Amino acid sequence: MCLFVTIIRFLFAFLLCPLIQGSKLNQNSEKKIVEELVLLMLFCGTD
């Protein structure tokens, strides 16, 4: 279950990142997505 969620999050970030990189105002959003993915992987690792 957790792996499934992680895959969806990665796909979501992969689709979103090009859009975020396109506008320089949203650099904080890109950082937030990366941090969220890292946290998610940490939670999955302890699961």
N, CA, C and O atoms as a Tripos MOL2 file, in Angstrom:
@<TRIPOS>MOLECULE
protein
  188   187    47     0     0
PROTEIN
NO_CHARGES

@<TRIPOS>ATOM
      1 N           0.8420   -1.2060    0.0000 N.3       1 MET1
      2 CA          0.0000    0.0000    0.0000 C.3       1 MET1
      3 C           0.8770    1.2560    0.0000 C.2       1 MET1
      4 O           0.6700    2.1800   -0.7870 O.2       1 MET1
      5 N           1.8450    1.2640    0.8890 N.am      2 CYS2
      6 CA          2.7190    2.4310    1.0080 C.3       2 CYS2
      7 C           3.5400    2.6220   -0.2690 C.2       2 CYS2
      8 O           3.7550    3.7480   -0.7150 O.2       2 CYS2
      9 N           3.9930    1.5140   -0.8460 N.am      3 LEU3
     10 CA          4.7550    1.5800   -2.0890 C.3       3 LEU3
     11 C           3.8990    2.1610   -3.2050 C.2       3 LEU3
     12 O           4.3720    2.9540   -4.0180 O.2       3 LEU3
     13 N           2.6380    1.7590   -3.2330 N.am      4 PHE4
     14 CA          1.6960    2.2570   -4.2410 C.3       4 PHE4
     15 C           1.5460    3.7700   -4.1290 C.2       4 PHE4
     16 O           1.5630    4.4790   -5.1350 O.2       4 PHE4
     17 N           1.4000    4.2570   -2.9090 N.am      5 VAL5
     18 CA          1.2710    5.7040   -2.6680 C.3       5 VAL5
     19 C           2.5380    6.4240   -3.0960 C.2       5 VAL5
     20 O           2.4750    7.4990   -3.6930 O.2       5 VAL5
     21 N           3.6880    5.8340   -2.7940 N.am      6 THR6
     22 CA          4.9730    6.4350   -3.1630 C.3       6 THR6
     23 C           5.0890    6.5710   -4.6730 C.2       6 THR6
     24 O           5.5230    7.6090   -5.1730 O.2       6 THR6
     25 N           4.7030    5.5280   -5.4010 N.am      7 ILE7
     26 CA          4.7590    5.5620   -6.8640 C.3       7 ILE7
     27 C           3.8610    6.6670   -7.4070 C.2       7 ILE7
     28 O           4.2530    7.4010   -8.3140 O.2       7 ILE7
     29 N           2.6570    6.7850   -6.8550 N.am      8 ILE8
     30 CA          1.7290    7.8320   -7.2960 C.3       8 ILE8
     31 C           2.3340    9.2100   -7.0230 C.2       8 ILE8
     32 O           2.2500   10.0980   -7.8710 O.2       8 ILE8
     33 N           2.9420    9.3950   -5.8530 N.am      9 ARG9
     34 CA          3.5520   10.6700   -5.5040 C.3       9 ARG9
     35 C           4.6870   11.0130   -6.4700 C.2       9 ARG9
     36 O           4.8200   12.1580   -6.9040 O.2       9 ARG9
     37 N           5.5120    9.9970   -6.8050 N.am     10 PHE10
     38 CA          6.6220   10.2300   -7.7330 C.3      10 PHE10
     39 C           6.1070   10.6150   -9.1110 C.2      10 PHE10
     40 O           6.6450   11.5230   -9.7460 O.2      10 PHE10
     41 N           5.0600    9.9270   -9.5810 N.am     11 LEU11
     42 CA          4.4680   10.2590  -10.8750 C.3      11 LEU11
     43 C           3.9030   11.6710  -10.8520 C.2      11 LEU11
     44 O           4.0770   12.4310  -11.8050 O.2      11 LEU11
     45 N           3.2260   12.0220   -9.7600 N.am     12 PHE12
     46 CA          2.6460   13.3440   -9.6100 C.3      12 PHE12
     47 C           3.7320   14.4140   -9.6550 C.2      12 PHE12
     48 O           3.5940   15.4230  -10.3460 O.2      12 PHE12
     49 N           4.8190   14.1840   -8.9090 N.am     13 ALA13
     50 CA          5.9330   15.1400   -8.8790 C.3      13 ALA13
     51 C           6.6070   15.2120  -10.2450 C.2      13 ALA13
     52 O           7.0180   16.2860  -10.6840 O.2      13 ALA13
     53 N           6.7220   14.0610  -10.9170 N.am     14 PHE14
     54 CA          7.3650   14.0080  -12.2340 C.3      14 PHE14
     55 C           6.5780   14.8180  -13.2540 C.2      14 PHE14
     56 O           7.1540   15.4730  -14.1230 O.2      14 PHE14
     57 N           5.2530   14.7650  -13.1380 N.am     15 LEU15
     58 CA          4.3980   15.5440  -14.0410 C.3      15 LEU15
     59 C           4.4050   17.0200  -13.6680 C.2      15 LEU15
     60 O           4.3080   17.8890  -14.5350 O.2      15 LEU15
     61 N           4.5210   17.2960  -12.3720 N.am     16 LEU16
     62 CA          4.4120   18.6690  -11.8890 C.3      16 LEU16
     63 C           5.7140   19.4510  -12.0400 C.2      16 LEU16
     64 O           5.6920   20.6580  -12.2810 O.2      16 LEU16
     65 N           6.8470   18.7640  -11.9000 N.am     17 CYS17
     66 CA          8.1460   19.4420  -11.9180 C.3      17 CYS17
     67 C           8.4040   20.2700  -13.1790 C.2      17 CYS17
     68 O           8.8750   21.4010  -13.0560 O.2      17 CYS17
     69 N           8.1210   19.7650  -14.3810 N.am     18 PRO18
     70 CA          8.3280   20.5870  -15.5760 C.3      18 PRO18
     71 C           7.5060   21.8690  -15.5430 C.2      18 PRO18
     72 O           7.9740   22.9150  -15.9920 O.2      18 PRO18
     73 N           6.2950   21.7990  -15.0190 N.am     19 LEU19
     74 CA          5.4470   22.9870  -14.9050 C.3      19 LEU19
     75 C           6.0380   23.9700  -13.9100 C.2      19 LEU19
     76 O           6.0310   25.1800  -14.1340 O.2      19 LEU19
     77 N           6.5500   23.4330  -12.8030 N.am     20 ILE20
     78 CA          7.1320   24.2750  -11.7600 C.3      20 ILE20
     79 C           8.4100   24.9290  -12.2660 C.2      20 ILE20
     80 O           8.6410   26.1140  -12.0220 O.2      20 ILE20
     81 N           9.2380   24.1690  -12.9660 N.am     21 GLN21
     82 CA         10.4830   24.7110  -13.4990 C.3      21 GLN21
     83 C          10.2090   25.7790  -14.5520 C.2      21 GLN21
     84 O          11.0350   26.6630  -14.7810 O.2      21 GLN21
     85 N           9.0390   25.6900  -15.1930 N.am     22 GLY22
     86 CA          8.6720   26.6670  -16.2050 C.3      22 GLY22
     87 C           8.4380   28.0550  -15.6220 C.2      22 GLY22
     88 O           8.6950   29.0580  -16.2880 O.2      22 GLY22
     89 N           7.9540   28.1220  -14.3900 N.am     23 SER23
     90 CA          7.7350   29.4260  -13.7440 C.3      23 SER23
     91 C           8.6480   29.5710  -12.5320 C.2      23 SER23
     92 O           8.6300   28.7410  -11.6220 O.2      23 SER23
     93 N           9.4360   30.6220  -12.5330 N.am     24 LYS24
     94 CA         10.4600   30.7840  -11.5040 C.3      24 LYS24
     95 C           9.8790   31.2100  -10.1540 C.2      24 LYS24
     96 O          10.5880   31.2140   -9.1480 O.2      24 LYS24
     97 N           8.6000   31.5650  -10.1280 N.am     25 LEU25
     98 CA          7.9740   31.9800   -8.8780 C.3      25 LEU25
     99 C           7.7470   30.7960   -7.9490 C.2      25 LEU25
    100 O           7.6140   30.9610   -6.7360 O.2      25 LEU25
    101 N           7.7050   29.5970   -8.5320 N.am     26 ASN26
    102 CA          7.3240   28.4270   -7.7450 C.3      26 ASN26
    103 C           8.4940   27.5390   -7.3460 C.2      26 ASN26
    104 O           8.3200   26.3300   -7.1940 O.2      26 ASN26
    105 N           9.6770   28.1080   -7.1730 N.am     27 GLN27
    106 CA         10.8220   27.2950   -6.7660 C.3      27 GLN27
    107 C          10.6130   26.6970   -5.3780 C.2      27 GLN27
    108 O          11.0870   25.5970   -5.0950 O.2      27 GLN27
    109 N           9.9020   27.4260   -4.5090 N.am     28 ASN28
    110 CA          9.6020   26.9070   -3.1800 C.3      28 ASN28
    111 C           8.6950   25.6860   -3.2600 C.2      28 ASN28
    112 O           8.8270   24.7560   -2.4640 O.2      28 ASN28
    113 N           7.7780   25.6870   -4.2160 N.am     29 SER29
    114 CA          6.8660   24.5550   -4.3810 C.3      29 SER29
    115 C           7.6340   23.3030   -4.7800 C.2      29 SER29
    116 O           7.3420   22.2060   -4.3030 O.2      29 SER29
    117 N           8.6200   23.4760   -5.6610 N.am     30 GLU30
    118 CA          9.4210   22.3240   -6.0810 C.3      30 GLU30
    119 C          10.1740   21.7440   -4.8910 C.2      30 GLU30
    120 O          10.2440   20.5280   -4.7170 O.2      30 GLU30
    121 N          10.7360   22.6320   -4.0740 N.am     31 LYS31
    122 CA         11.4550   22.1810   -2.8820 C.3      31 LYS31
    123 C          10.5180   21.4390   -1.9390 C.2      31 LYS31
    124 O          10.8970   20.4410   -1.3250 O.2      31 LYS31
    125 N           9.2870   21.9400   -1.8330 N.am     32 LYS32
    126 CA          8.2940   21.3260   -0.9550 C.3      32 LYS32
    127 C           7.9610   19.9060   -1.4230 C.2      32 LYS32
    128 O           7.8380   18.9910   -0.6090 O.2      32 LYS32
    129 N           7.8170   19.7330   -2.7330 N.am     33 ILE33
    130 CA          7.5050   18.4110   -3.2890 C.3      33 ILE33
    131 C           8.6350   17.4360   -2.9860 C.2      33 ILE33
    132 O           8.3880   16.2980   -2.5890 O.2      33 ILE33
    133 N           9.8810   17.8860   -3.1750 N.am     34 VAL34
    134 CA         11.0310   17.0280   -2.9020 C.3      34 VAL34
    135 C          11.0610   16.6390   -1.4290 C.2      34 VAL34
    136 O          11.2780   15.4750   -1.0930 O.2      34 VAL34
    137 N          10.8420   17.6130   -0.5550 N.am     35 GLU35
    138 CA         10.8330   17.3340    0.8870 C.3      35 GLU35
    139 C           9.7280   16.3500    1.2450 C.2      35 GLU35
    140 O           9.9210   15.4570    2.0690 O.2      35 GLU35
    141 N           8.5620   16.5250    0.6140 N.am     36 GLU36
    142 CA          7.4350   15.6360    0.8820 C.3      36 GLU36
    143 C           7.7450   14.2090    0.4510 C.2      36 GLU36
    144 O           7.4030   13.2520    1.1470 O.2      36 GLU36
    145 N           8.3980   14.0720   -0.7110 N.am     37 LEU37
    146 CA          8.7690   12.7520   -1.2010 C.3      37 LEU37
    147 C           9.7770   12.0880   -0.2700 C.2      37 LEU37
    148 O           9.6920   10.8920    0.0070 O.2      37 LEU37
    149 N          10.7390   12.8890    0.2120 N.am     38 VAL38
    150 CA         11.7410   12.3440    1.1290 C.3      38 VAL38
    151 C          11.0820   11.8780    2.4260 C.2      38 VAL38
    152 O          11.3800   10.7940    2.9270 O.2      38 VAL38
    153 N          10.1860   12.7030    2.9640 N.am     39 LEU39
    154 CA          9.4660   12.3280    4.1810 C.3      39 LEU39
    155 C           8.6420   11.0690    3.9580 C.2      39 LEU39
    156 O           8.6010   10.1820    4.8120 O.2      39 LEU39
    157 N           7.9880   10.9990    2.8060 N.am     40 LEU40
    158 CA          7.1610    9.8390    2.4950 C.3      40 LEU40
    159 C           8.0170    8.5770    2.4380 C.2      40 LEU40
    160 O           7.6150    7.5270    2.9390 O.2      40 LEU40
    161 N           9.1950    8.6790    1.8290 N.am     41 MET41
    162 CA         10.0820    7.5180    1.7330 C.3      41 MET41
    163 C          10.5770    7.1050    3.1110 C.2      41 MET41
    164 O          10.7360    5.9170    3.3900 O.2      41 MET41
    165 N          10.8210    8.0980    3.9770 N.am     42 LEU42
    166 CA         11.2580    7.7810    5.3400 C.3      42 LEU42
    167 C          10.1520    7.0470    6.0950 C.2      42 LEU42
    168 O          10.4100    6.0640    6.7890 O.2      42 LEU42
    169 N           8.9200    7.5340    5.9530 N.am     43 PHE43
    170 CA          7.7850    6.8760    6.6080 C.3      43 PHE43
    171 C           7.5900    5.4690    6.0690 C.2      43 PHE43
    172 O           7.2930    4.5450    6.8260 O.2      43 PHE43
    173 N           7.7560    5.3050    4.7590 N.am     44 CYS44
    174 CA          7.6000    3.9840    4.1510 C.3      44 CYS44
    175 C           8.7030    3.0460    4.6100 C.2      44 CYS44
    176 O           8.4830    1.8460    4.7710 O.2      44 CYS44
    177 N           9.8960    3.6020    4.8200 N.am     45 GLY45
    178 CA         11.0200    2.7890    5.2630 C.3      45 GLY45
    179 C          10.7900    2.1990    6.6510 C.2      45 GLY45
    180 O          11.2220    1.0810    6.9340 O.2      45 GLY45
    181 N          10.1070    2.9540    7.5190 N.am     46 THR46
    182 CA          9.8420    2.4810    8.8700 C.3      46 THR46
    183 C           8.5840    1.6180    8.9270 C.2      46 THR46
    184 O           8.3280    0.9560    9.9330 O.2      46 THR46
    185 N           7.8040    1.6250    7.8560 N.am     47 ASP47
    186 CA          6.5460    0.8790    7.8420 C.3      47 ASP47
    187 C           6.7950   -0.6240    7.8040 C.2      47 ASP47
    188 O           5.8450   -1.4060    7.7880 O.2      47 ASP47
@<TRIPOS>BOND
     1     1     2 1
     2     2     3 1
     3     3     4 2
     4     3     5 am
     5     5     6 1
     6     6     7 1
     7     7     8 2
     8     7     9 am
     9     9    10 1
    10    10    11 1
    11    11    12 2
    12    11    13 am
    13    13    14 1
    14    14    15 1
    15    15    16 2
    16    15    17 am
    17    17    18 1
    18    18    19 1
    19    19    20 2
    20    19    21 am
    21    21    22 1
    22    22    23 1
    23    23    24 2
    24    23    25 am
    25    25    26 1
    26    26    27 1
    27    27    28 2
    28    27    29 am
    29    29    30 1
    30    30    31 1
    31    31    32 2
    32    31    33 am
    33    33    34 1
    34    34    35 1
    35    35    36 2
    36    35    37 am
    37    37    38 1
    38    38    39 1
    39    39    40 2
    40    39    41 am
    41    41    42 1
    42    42    43 1
    43    43    44 2
    44    43    45 am
    45    45    46 1
    46    46    47 1
    47    47    48 2
    48    47    49 am
    49    49    50 1
    50    50    51 1
    51    51    52 2
    52    51    53 am
    53    53    54 1
    54    54    55 1
    55    55    56 2
    56    55    57 am
    57    57    58 1
    58    58    59 1
    59    59    60 2
    60    59    61 am
    61    61    62 1
    62    62    63 1
    63    63    64 2
    64    63    65 am
    65    65    66 1
    66    66    67 1
    67    67    68 2
    68    67    69 am
    69    69    70 1
    70    70    71 1
    71    71    72 2
    72    71    73 am
    73    73    74 1
    74    74    75 1
    75    75    76 2
    76    75    77 am
    77    77    78 1
    78    78    79 1
    79    79    80 2
    80    79    81 am
    81    81    82 1
    82    82    83 1
    83    83    84 2
    84    83    85 am
    85    85    86 1
    86    86    87 1
    87    87    88 2
    88    87    89 am
    89    89    90 1
    90    90    91 1
    91    91    92 2
    92    91    93 am
    93    93    94 1
    94    94    95 1
    95    95    96 2
    96    95    97 am
    97    97    98 1
    98    98    99 1
    99    99   100 2
   100    99   101 am
   101   101   102 1
   102   102   103 1
   103   103   104 2
   104   103   105 am
   105   105   106 1
   106   106   107 1
   107   107   108 2
   108   107   109 am
   109   109   110 1
   110   110   111 1
   111   111   112 2
   112   111   113 am
   113   113   114 1
   114   114   115 1
   115   115   116 2
   116   115   117 am
   117   117   118 1
   118   118   119 1
   119   119   120 2
   120   119   121 am
   121   121   122 1
   122   122   123 1
   123   123   124 2
   124   123   125 am
   125   125   126 1
   126   126   127 1
   127   127   128 2
   128   127   129 am
   129   129   130 1
   130   130   131 1
   131   131   132 2
   132   131   133 am
   133   133   134 1
   134   134   135 1
   135   135   136 2
   136   135   137 am
   137   137   138 1
   138   138   139 1
   139   139   140 2
   140   139   141 am
   141   141   142 1
   142   142   143 1
   143   143   144 2
   144   143   145 am
   145   145   146 1
   146   146   147 1
   147   147   148 2
   148   147   149 am
   149   149   150 1
   150   150   151 1
   151   151   152 2
   152   151   153 am
   153   153   154 1
   154   154   155 1
   155   155   156 2
   156   155   157 am
   157   157   158 1
   158   158   159 1
   159   159   160 2
   160   159   161 am
   161   161   162 1
   162   162   163 1
   163   163   164 2
   164   163   165 am
   165   165   166 1
   166   166   167 1
   167   167   168 2
   168   167   169 am
   169   169   170 1
   170   170   171 1
   171   171   172 2
   172   171   173 am
   173   173   174 1
   174   174   175 1
   175   175   176 2
   176   175   177 am
   177   177   178 1
   178   178   179 1
   179   179   180 2
   180   179   181 am
   181   181   182 1
   182   182   183 1
   183   183   184 2
   184   183   185 am
   185   185   186 1
   186   186   187 1
   187   187   188 2
@<TRIPOS>SUBSTRUCTURE
     1 MET1         2 RESIDUE 1 A MET
     2 CYS2         6 RESIDUE 1 A CYS
     3 LEU3        10 RESIDUE 1 A LEU
     4 PHE4        14 RESIDUE 1 A PHE
     5 VAL5        18 RESIDUE 1 A VAL
     6 THR6        22 RESIDUE 1 A THR
     7 ILE7        26 RESIDUE 1 A ILE
     8 ILE8        30 RESIDUE 1 A ILE
     9 ARG9        34 RESIDUE 1 A ARG
    10 PHE10       38 RESIDUE 1 A PHE
    11 LEU11       42 RESIDUE 1 A LEU
    12 PHE12       46 RESIDUE 1 A PHE
    13 ALA13       50 RESIDUE 1 A ALA
    14 PHE14       54 RESIDUE 1 A PHE
    15 LEU15       58 RESIDUE 1 A LEU
    16 LEU16       62 RESIDUE 1 A LEU
    17 CYS17       66 RESIDUE 1 A CYS
    18 PRO18       70 RESIDUE 1 A PRO
    19 LEU19       74 RESIDUE 1 A LEU
    20 ILE20       78 RESIDUE 1 A ILE
    21 GLN21       82 RESIDUE 1 A GLN
    22 GLY22       86 RESIDUE 1 A GLY
    23 SER23       90 RESIDUE 1 A SER
    24 LYS24       94 RESIDUE 1 A LYS
    25 LEU25       98 RESIDUE 1 A LEU
    26 ASN26      102 RESIDUE 1 A ASN
    27 GLN27      106 RESIDUE 1 A GLN
    28 ASN28      110 RESIDUE 1 A ASN
    29 SER29      114 RESIDUE 1 A SER
    30 GLU30      118 RESIDUE 1 A GLU
    31 LYS31      122 RESIDUE 1 A LYS
    32 LYS32      126 RESIDUE 1 A LYS
    33 ILE33      130 RESIDUE 1 A ILE
    34 VAL34      134 RESIDUE 1 A VAL
    35 GLU35      138 RESIDUE 1 A GLU
    36 GLU36      142 RESIDUE 1 A GLU
    37 LEU37      146 RESIDUE 1 A LEU
    38 VAL38      150 RESIDUE 1 A VAL
    39 LEU39      154 RESIDUE 1 A LEU
    40 LEU40      158 RESIDUE 1 A LEU
    41 MET41      162 RESIDUE 1 A MET
    42 LEU42      166 RESIDUE 1 A LEU
    43 PHE43      170 RESIDUE 1 A PHE
    44 CYS44      174 RESIDUE 1 A CYS
    45 GLY45      178 RESIDUE 1 A GLY
    46 THR46      182 RESIDUE 1 A THR
    47 ASP47      186 RESIDUE 1 A ASP
